[in-house]
Amino acid sequence: MPQDHQRESAVTLNYDHSTLRLFTFIDLGLLLCATLTLLCSAPTLSLAADPLWQGTQGDPLDVTLPTHALSGALDALAYEALSVTAPDADNALVRVGVAPVLVEGGDALLAQALTEALRAVVGAQPHAIALPQGDVSQLWRAWRAQSQRHQLPLTLTRAISLGRAMGARYLILSRLSQQEGAYRLETKTISVKQLRVIHEGDQPITKLALETFKGEALGGESRLDGVWRSAALPGWGQLYQGRRAAAIAYSAAASILALGAVVSTIEGLTARATYLEGSADGVPYRAEANQAFARANYLWAGLGAVWVTSLVDSFIMGKERRSLRLQFDPNGGVGIAGEF
């Protein structure tokens, strides 16, 4: 009886070891299949860096960055600010938000021009995507209004929060300061992910360079711009001011009166020459010449009245305003806006 018990125990033990080996082989087979599947389906580092399309990416574009008075300084600031944000394998393009430039003295139009110019050179960097300036500026204005209302300074924590709200990985803050007649353009690059300032830049700017940039980037309209155009030609000043209906009315009236006055003057001179010949048939031409000269005088007077009215109208309706003349593009293009 004890021998039978030992034999049954041995058989049971052998059965358990065989089952264990069988399940072990099955598990190893499943693990090998899963590993091979992952290796075949997961992209490698070299494949992730390869171009998705071979050959030319569509029609070539002209992305040459035109130069202006501050091109060198802004390009140096942008390069230095992004030098510490080189992309890695997981983030080939870096989203950068360019906050509006703070200008001491509150010149809003100069601040807008500097912001657009800085964003243009940031967007021209090979690994950076400059976020749409309209969204960034709108969010920035909302924060400035809130900060002034509650007297909140711009701290690192708030700058990081603004960067997150913009959807930026990096936020570039900048300001134009003036000390003893010298200008400096300073930048701070904030890493929204690392929660710290990773770079500070500083570029000196001469007064001549800044004034030249203003002349290139900023335009404007004054009352005198419309007045001297109306003085040169009735209706031109109204056209410059964007009032096409008034421009057409003044130019048409001036043209009709001028044409009538010239024709009447020629008729009067012709009738006078015929009368001065002294023939008997030329006597009636005296009255005809007087009538033509009288009509011409009225027409010349009407033309003068239209001319003066056009001058006064362009002065009264004219406005003193400034505008951004250069429209900067983040891909490196610059366009000229405005009328001349």
C-alpha positions in Angstrom: 0.0 0.0 0.0 2.7 2.5 0.7 4.4 1.7 -2.6 1.2 2.4 -4.5 0.9 5.7 -2.7 4.5 6.7 -3.6 3.9 5.7 -7.3 0.7 7.8 -7.5 2.6 10.8 -6.0 5.4 10.4 -8.5 3.0 10.3 -11.4 1.2 13.4 -10.1 4.6 15.2 -9.7 5.6 14.4 -13.2 2.3 15.6 -14.6 2.7 19.0 -12.8 6.2 19.6 -14.3 5.1 18.8 -17.8 2.2 21.2 -17.6 4.5 23.9 -16.2 6.9 23.5 -19.1 4.1 23.6 -21.6 2.7 26.9 -20.3 6.2 28.3 -20.1 6.8 27.7 -23.8 3.5 29.2 -24.6 4.2 32.3 -22.6 7.6 32.7 -24.2 6.1 32.3 -27.7 3.5 35.0 -27.0 6.1 37.4 -25.6 8.3 36.9 -28.7 5.4 37.6 -31.0 4.4 40.7 -29.2 8.0 42.0 -29.2 8.4 41.4 -32.9 5.1 43.1 -33.6 6.2 46.2 -31.6 9.5 46.3 -33.4 7.9 46.1 -36.8 5.2 48.7 -36.1 7.0 51.3 -34.0 8.9 54.1 -36.0 12.6 54.2 -35.4 14.5 57.4 -34.7 16.0 57.4 -38.2 12.5 57.0 -39.8 11.1 59.8 -37.7 13.7 62.2 -39.0 13.3 61.2 -42.6 11.2 63.4 -45.0 7.7 62.1 -45.5 7.8 63.2 -49.2 10.8 62.8 -51.4 11.7 65.5 -53.8 10.5 69.1 -54.0 8.0 70.3 -51.5 5.7 72.2 -54.0 6.6 75.4 -55.8 9.6 77.3 -54.4 8.7 80.3 -52.3 10.6 83.6 -52.0 11.3 83.9 -48.3 14.2 86.2 -48.4 14.1 88.5 -45.4 14.4 92.1 -46.6 16.6 94.3 -44.5 15.9 97.5 -42.5 17.7 99.6 -40.1 17.3 97.2 -37.1 17.7 93.9 -39.1 21.1 93.1 -37.6 20.1 93.8 -34.0 16.8 91.9 -34.2 18.4 89.0 -36.0 21.1 88.7 -33.4 18.5 88.8 -30.6 16.3 86.2 -32.2 19.3 83.8 -32.9 20.6 84.2 -29.3 17.1 83.8 -27.8 16.5 80.5 -29.7 20.0 79.2 -29.5 19.1 77.3 -26.3 15.8 75.9 -27.7 17.3 73.5 -30.2 14.7 70.8 -31.1 15.0 67.2 -30.1 13.6 64.0 -31.8 10.3 64.4 -30.1 9.8 68.1 -30.9 11.2 69.0 -34.3 9.4 72.4 -34.3 9.3 74.7 -31.3 6.2 76.9 -30.7 7.4 80.4 -29.8 5.2 83.2 -28.6 6.6 86.8 -29.1 5.0 89.1 -26.6 4.5 92.7 -27.6 7.6 94.8 -27.1 7.4 97.2 -24.2 8.5 100.7 -25.3 9.3 103.3 -22.7 7.3 106.4 -23.5 4.3 104.5 -24.6 4.7 104.7 -28.4 2.2 102.0 -29.3 2.8 102.1 -33.1 6.6 101.8 -32.6 6.0 98.9 -30.2 3.8 97.2 -32.9 6.4 97.7 -35.6 9.2 96.3 -33.3 7.0 93.3 -32.3 6.2 92.4 -35.9 9.8 92.8 -37.0 11.1 90.6 -34.1 8.4 88.0 -34.8 9.5 88.0 -38.4 13.1 87.0 -37.6 11.9 84.5 -34.9 9.7 82.8 -37.5 12.5 82.8 -40.0 14.6 80.6 -37.7 14.9 76.9 -39.0 13.2 75.2 -36.0 10.8 77.8 -34.7 7.1 78.4 -35.3 6.1 81.9 -34.4 2.5 81.8 -33.0 -0.1 84.1 -34.7 0.6 87.6 -33.4 -3.1 88.6 -33.4 -3.9 86.0 -30.8 -0.8 86.7 -28.7 -1.4 90.5 -28.8 -5.1 90.1 -27.9 -4.2 87.9 -24.9 -1.4 90.3 -23.9 -3.7 93.3 -24.0 -6.3 91.5 -21.8 -3.6 90.7 -19.3 -2.2 94.3 -19.3 -5.7 95.7 -18.6 -6.1 93.2 -15.8 -2.7 93.9 -14.3 -3.2 97.7 -14.4 -6.6 97.3 -12.9 -5.3 95.2 -10.0 -1.7 96.6 -9.9 -0.2 93.2 -10.7 3.4 93.1 -11.8 4.7 90.8 -14.5 6.3 87.9 -12.6 7.9 84.7 -13.9 4.8 82.8 -12.7 2.4 85.0 -14.6 4.6 84.9 -17.7 4.6 81.1 -17.7 0.8 81.2 -17.3 0.6 83.5 -20.3 2.8 81.2 -22.3 0.6 78.2 -21.5 -2.5 80.2 -22.4 -0.9 81.0 -25.8 0.0 77.4 -26.4 3.7 78.3 -26.6 6.6 76.2 -25.4 8.8 79.3 -25.2 7.8 82.9 -24.6 10.0 85.8 -25.6 9.6 89.0 -23.6 11.3 92.2 -24.8 11.5 95.9 -24.1 13.1 99.0 -25.5 14.7 101.2 -22.9 16.4 104.5 -23.0 19.2 105.8 -20.8 21.1 109.1 -21.4 20.1 109.2 -25.0 21.2 105.6 -25.7 18.7 102.8 -26.5 18.8 99.2 -25.6 16.6 96.3 -26.7 16.5 93.6 -24.1 14.9 90.1 -24.3 14.1 87.3 -21.9 13.4 83.8 -23.2 11.1 81.9 -20.8 10.7 78.1 -21.0 7.1 77.3 -20.2 8.1 73.6 -19.7 11.2 74.2 -17.5 9.5 77.1 -15.5 12.4 79.4 -15.7 14.3 82.1 -17.7 16.7 80.3 -20.0 18.3 83.2 -21.8 18.6 87.0 -21.5 19.7 89.1 -24.5 20.7 92.7 -24.8 21.5 94.7 -28.0 22.4 98.4 -28.1 20.6 100.5 -30.7 21.7 103.9 -31.8 19.3 106.8 -32.1 20.0 107.2 -35.8 19.1 103.5 -36.4 15.9 103.8 -34.4 14.9 107.0 -36.3 15.7 105.3 -39.6 13.6 102.3 -38.7 10.7 104.6 -37.8 10.9 106.3 -41.2 10.9 102.9 -42.9 8.3 101.1 -40.8 5.9 103.9 -39.8 3.7 106.0 -42.1 1.1 108.6 -41.4 -1.4 111.1 -42.7 -1.7 114.8 -41.9 -4.1 117.5 -43.0 -1.4 119.1 -45.1 -0.9 115.9 -47.1 -4.4 116.2 -48.5 -4.2 120.0 -48.9 -1.1 120.1 -51.1 -2.6 117.4 -53.3 -5.8 119.3 -53.7 -3.7 122.4 -54.5 -2.0 120.5 -57.2 -5.2 119.0 -58.6 -8.7 119.3 -57.3 -10.0 115.9 -56.1 -6.5 114.4 -55.6 -6.5 115.3 -51.9 -10.0 113.7 -51.4 -8.8 110.6 -53.2 -5.8 110.4 -50.9 -8.1 110.6 -47.9 -10.2 107.7 -49.2 -13.3 109.8 -50.2 -13.8 108.6 -53.8 -17.2 110.2 -54.3 -15.9 113.7 -53.3 -12.8 113.1 -55.4 -14.8 112.3 -58.5 -17.1 115.3 -58.0 -14.3 117.8 -57.6 -12.2 116.5 -60.4 -15.2 116.3 -62.8 -16.4 119.8 -61.9 -12.8 121.2 -62.3 -12.4 119.4 -65.6 -15.7 120.6 -67.1 -15.1 124.2 -66.0 -11.5 124.2 -67.3 -12.5 122.8 -70.6 -15.4 125.3 -71.0 -13.1 128.2 -70.1 -10.4 127.2 -72.6 -12.9 126.7 -75.4 -14.6 130.0 -74.7 -11.3 131.8 -74.6 -10.3 130.3 -77.9 -13.6 131.4 -79.4 -13.2 134.9 -78.1 -9.7 135.2 -79.5 -10.8 133.9 -82.9 -13.7 136.4 -83.1 -11.4 139.2 -82.0 -8.9 138.4 -84.7 -11.6 138.4 -87.3 -13.0 141.7 -86.1 -9.5 143.3 -86.1 -9.0 142.5 -89.8 -11.1 145.7 -90.5 -13.4 144.2 -93.1 -17.1 145.1 -93.2 -18.1 141.5 -92.6 -16.0 141.5 -89.4 -18.2 144.0 -87.5 -20.5 141.4 -85.9 -17.5 139.5 -84.5 -17.0 142.2 -82.0 -20.1 141.3 -80.0 -19.3 137.6 -80.4 -15.8 138.1 -79.0 -17.2 140.0 -76.0 -19.7 137.3 -75.3 -17.1 134.6 -75.5 -14.7 136.5 -73.2 -17.5 137.1 -70.7 -18.4 133.5 -70.7 -14.8 132.5 -70.3 -14.4 134.8 -67.3 -17.4 133.2 -65.5 -16.0 129.7 -66.2 -12.5 130.7 -64.9 -14.0 132.1 -61.8 -16.1 128.9 -61.3 -12.9 126.9 -61.7 -11.2 129.0 -59.0 -14.1 128.5 -56.7 -14.0 124.7 -57.1 -10.2 124.8 -56.5 -10.5 126.8 -53.3 -13.4 124.7 -52.1 -11.4 121.5 -52.7 -8.5 122.9 -50.6 -10.8 123.9 -47.7 -12.6 120.5 -47.9 -9.4 118.5 -47.8 -8.2 120.5 -44.8 -11.5 120.2 -42.8 -11.9 116.5 -43.6 -8.3 115.6 -43.2 -7.1 113.7 -40.1 -3.8 113.5 -38.2 -3.0 109.8 -37.9 -0.2 107.3 -38.0 -0.1 103.8 -39.4 2.2 100.8 -39.8 3.7 101.1 -43.2 5.7 97.9 -43.3 3.7 94.6 -42.9 6.1 92.0 -41.6 5.6 88.3 -42.3 6.8 85.6 -39.9 8.2 83.6 -42.8 10.6 86.4 -43.7 8.6 88.6 -46.0 7.9 92.3 -45.7 5.2 94.2 -47.6 4.5 97.9 -47.9 1.1 99.2 -47.0 -0.4 102.7 -47.4 -1.0 105.3 -50.1 1.5 107.7 -51.6 
